[in-house]
Amino acid sequence: MENRKPIRRNTVHPILIDIAFPITTPRLMIRNVMPGDGKAMHEVLEESWTDLCNWMEFTNHGLKSTDDTEKIIRENHARYILREDMMCAAFTHDGRLISMCGLHDPNWALRSFDIGYYVRSSEHNKGYATELANALTRFAFGALDANRVSISAASGNAASRRVIEKLEFGLESVTKFDAYLPDGSPTGHASYVRYDIESLPDLEVSWAN
Ligand SMILES: CC(C)(COP(=O)(O)OP(=O)(O)OC[C@H]1O[C@@H](n2cnc3c(N)ncnc32)[C@H](O)[C@@H]1OP(=O)(O)O)[C@@H](O)C(=O)NCCC(=O)NCCS
């Protein structure tokens, strides 16, 4: 706490902030979504739909067509340019899309970001979510000058909570009820936060300069 850098209020207009994607880790390349990603994202959604329907609110709207998925990608590309959100895609080094993830709800004045992710079902339990969330956390503090990085999971989402706990985020709050899961059952959320990268598991991560 005592050694933490002083927290400054950001005064630069967000659209002028340069963002050093892509991020490279031993197994992944992570970058903002780009026009043309829709087809691969649609394949991931199709493959993973049953798992996603357990936890992800967007599944309430049903599985979109490839074109509608490309529309979502392009809208999010535009939001990235405006620095309103940073939806990302994580690929293996041979180009296979592994995860849709991101640094969401950026508050550029506070320099706070919220990490989100899902991993394609055929790649679960191989450490990908842990690797990409570690990388996004390091990127937020190291390249975006973050003061605060959060991750939340539905209380019963044991796999996601395990990812966050492996990364030693601190538990900040647990709500009893604040949302409905896609199946209509009520849920609370566990919210975890980091104010620095202290004790974050080692990971070789680099990004563009
Ligand atoms: C949550 C999710 C992203 C995890 O991705 P992943 O790449 O499989 O995660 P990792 O392999 O890095 O770590 C998963 C950990 O959870 C554990 N785990 C998996 N299923 C579990 C379960 N049902 N109960 C308890 N732990 C579980 C794994 O054993 C592993 O821990 P370990 O390394 O100690 O063995 C993935 O399951 C997913 O996409 N789920 C659907 C969407 C979702 O829930 N997104 C998160 C919303 S907050």
The ligand as a Gaussian input file, in Angstrom:
#p B3LYP/6-31G(d) Opt

LIG

0 1
 C      -14.604000     -19.883000     -16.871000
 C      -13.753000     -20.219000     -18.072000
 C      -13.433000     -18.926000     -18.822000
 C      -12.432000     -20.860000     -17.596000
 O      -11.582000     -21.015000     -18.720000
 P      -10.405000     -22.088000     -18.732000
 O       -9.489000     -21.721000     -19.828000
 O      -10.958000     -23.452000     -18.708000
 O       -9.724000     -21.772000     -17.318000
 P       -8.323000     -22.337000     -16.753000
 O       -8.001000     -23.618000     -17.447000
 O       -7.333000     -21.233000     -16.797000
 O       -8.675000     -22.598000     -15.230000
 C       -9.871000     -23.270000     -14.868000
 C       -9.762000     -23.729000     -13.425000
 O      -11.080000     -24.006000     -12.928000
 C      -11.138000     -25.348000     -12.491000
 N      -12.492000     -25.816000     -12.740000
 C      -13.068000     -26.083000     -13.928000
 N      -14.342000     -26.454000     -13.736000
 C      -14.571000     -26.388000     -12.404000
 C      -15.698000     -26.640000     -11.591000
 N      -16.868000     -27.023000     -12.110000
 N      -15.567000     -26.485000     -10.253000
 C      -14.391000     -26.083000      -9.706000
 N      -13.294000     -25.812000     -10.440000
 C      -13.380000     -25.973000     -11.763000
 C      -10.085000     -26.068000     -13.292000
 O       -9.708000     -27.292000     -12.682000
 C       -8.976000     -25.010000     -13.283000
 O       -8.341000     -24.931000     -12.027000
 P       -6.901000     -25.662000     -11.758000
 O       -5.930000     -25.054000     -12.717000
 O       -6.627000     -25.362000     -10.339000
 O       -7.116000     -27.137000     -12.040000
 C      -14.454000     -21.247000     -19.018000
 O      -14.890000     -22.324000     -18.239000
 C      -15.638000     -20.639000     -19.759000
 O      -15.467000     -20.025000     -20.804000
 N      -16.846000     -20.824000     -19.210000
 C      -18.065000     -20.342000     -19.844000
 C      -18.153000     -18.815000     -19.830000
 C      -17.819000     -18.219000     -18.480000
 O      -18.195000     -18.739000     -17.435000
 N      -17.098000     -17.087000     -18.514000
 C      -16.694000     -16.380000     -17.314000
 C      -17.758000     -15.432000     -16.896000
 S      -17.223000     -14.579000     -15.424000

